[in-house]
Amino acid sequence: MSEEVLWKGSPSQVLNLGKYVVGILLTVGLAIAGAFPGLQLLWIALVLPLGWMLWVFIETKSIRHELTTERIKLSAGVFNQKLDDVELYRVKDTSMERPFWYRVFGLSTLIIETSDRSQPRIEIKAVRNGDGLRETLRKQVEFWRDRKRVREVDFDEKSLVEGAPGQDDETLA
């Protein structure tokens, strides 16, 4: 069975809406100030907010998430890239957040808890059709857990100490 891409995407630029508003306000402010006599040098300063907004756009666009039939692939970075994979059978739990502002644009954030040491928590932010992505992920995770005969078991420290072999409540008292 060859690995196929089931979903591929990057965060929506809605994620940066606040930054863009600040950048536009700075740009407009500098443009208005530069219109006054003696302050024409402020036109040069327009490069700063415009360059910053361009950088924010490129940085967000460089984040890529990919769900394949076997794993979740993550990549981020403009100049220096970081690539990581998480096998689907390592996914422990998924949840979804839909802040008001995201819902206005039909977006959501998928949060994936894993048993992978390098990526214990994955956030796929500001994506469309989060419900569909979550359901596709759930089905693939169940498939790979069944295929590899893997089950997720959680232990906490308290239950390990209380349930230690050879110890019962009478010997602890």
QUIZI-V373467 format. One record per backbone hydrogen bond with DSSP energy under -1.0 kcal/mol. CO is the residue of the C=O (numbers start at 1). NH is the residue of the N-H. If there is no record, write none. Layout:
CO_NH + CO_NH
This chain:
4_69 + 7_67 + 9_65 + 12_15 + 13_16 + 14_17 + 16_20 + 17_21 + 18_22 + 19_23 + 20_24 + 21_25 + 22_26 + 23_27 + 24_28 + 25_29 + 26_30 + 27_31 + 28_32 + 29_33 + 30_34 + 33_36 + 36_39 + 39_42 + 40_43 + 41_44 + 43_46 + 44_47 + 45_48 + 46_50 + 47_51 + 48_52 + 49_53 + 50_54 + 51_55 + 52_56 + 53_57 + 54_58 + 55_59 + 56_60 + 57_61 + 58_62 + 60_63 + 64_75 + 65_9 + 66_73 + 67_6 + 67_7 + 70_88 + 71_68 + 72_86 + 73_66 + 74_84 + 75_64 + 76_82 + 82_76 + 84_74 + 86_72 + 87_90 + 88_91 + 90_115 + 93_113 + 95_111 + 97_109 + 99_103 + 100_104 + 102_107 + 103_106 + 108_127 + 109_97 + 110_124 + 111_95 + 112_122 + 113_92 + 113_93 + 120_114 + 122_112 + 124_110 + 126_12 + 127_108 + 129_133 + 130_134 + 131_135 + 132_136 + 133_137 + 134_138 + 135_139 + 136_140 + 137_141 + 138_142 + 139_143 + 140_144 + 141_145 + 142_146 + 143_147 + 144_148 + 145_150 + 156_160 + 157_161 + 158_162 + 159_163 + 161_164 + 164_167 + 168_172 + 169_173
